[in-house]
Amino acid sequence: MSDAPRGPRILTEESTAPAPRLDFGWDQAVAPVALPPAPQGRWSALGLAAGGIGVLLVGLSAIDVGGYVADQFTRAPWLGWLTLGVALAGYGLIAAAFLRELRGLAGLGTVERGRAAVARGDFAASRSALLDWAARVPEAQAMLPALRKAPDLPTLLALLEAGPLATLDRAAVSAGRAAALQSLAATAIVPSPALDGIFIAWRGLRLVREVAAIHGLRPGLLGTMKLLRRTLFEAGAVAAADVAINAAVTAVTTNPLVASVVGDAATGAVAARRMLLLARATARACRIVTPR
């Protein structure tokens, strides 16, 4: 055997075919190829029953009013025209209220579509929903040209957060402070605890509608109920961020010594604090982009 050093060798594969890919299916287990389709929304039994009752009430009343108008025409032409005008005015007001409800629900639907599109990272759908929202909000209309030119979703969100959304957040906080001051004053002026509770509930409902109007929404009765339900969900996130403050307020107001000294002021402080939390929760529910 020779002790001479061996030179470098080049190892060549016997086959020119590429090596097979090792596929253990881990990508399929971690990230499925396609998400399951979302269930389609359907009318509930209560909604169907309410719709049927509404159709019967409006339809039968319209038939009855039509017969009454025809009968009035047989009595005297002027009396028939007067009755027809009254009927058209009444049904016109009902139709206007119904259209207002639909516009309020449509505004909430735009917010929901925008938030859902942003959550799944769909730039095209997010851009469409955000531009539709910005066209209806005065604080965002000046930024419409910049929003249309945004090249991607992060830029679009950054423009909104730095511009109109920051302005709307400040306006919502101002509305919450005004409601808190009014609630604090009401606890000292209103003599009855029952009337005090009624005032706080009315002021809270009015605050929800004020914050919704700040964000370009005009919810009617159904829209307000839907917004209140969303506000309750958002209130959990707001309260979770203020656990320490809430615990301190509760400890102070439930202390017997402090309660005997402070009296109604402690109740007013709790009511004012709740108004501030309600304003923040409503602002989160009305925002086109969920705060991070």
Buried (B, 14 or more C-beta within 10 A) or exposed (E): EEEEEEEEEEEEEEEEEEEEEEEEEEEEEEEEEEEEEEEEEEEEEEEEEEEEEEEEEEEEBEEEBEEEBEEBBEEEEEBBEEBBEEBEEEBEEEEEEEEBBEBBBEBBEBBBBBBBBBEEEBBEBBBBBBBBBBEBBEBBEEBEEEBEEBEEBEBBBEBBBEBBBEBBBEBBBEBBBBBBEBBBEBBEEBEEEEEBEEBBEEBBEEBBBBBBBBBBBBBBEEBBEBBBEBBEEBBEEBBEEBEEEBEEBEEBBEEEEBBEEBEBBBBBBBBBBBBBBBBBBBBBBBBBBEEE
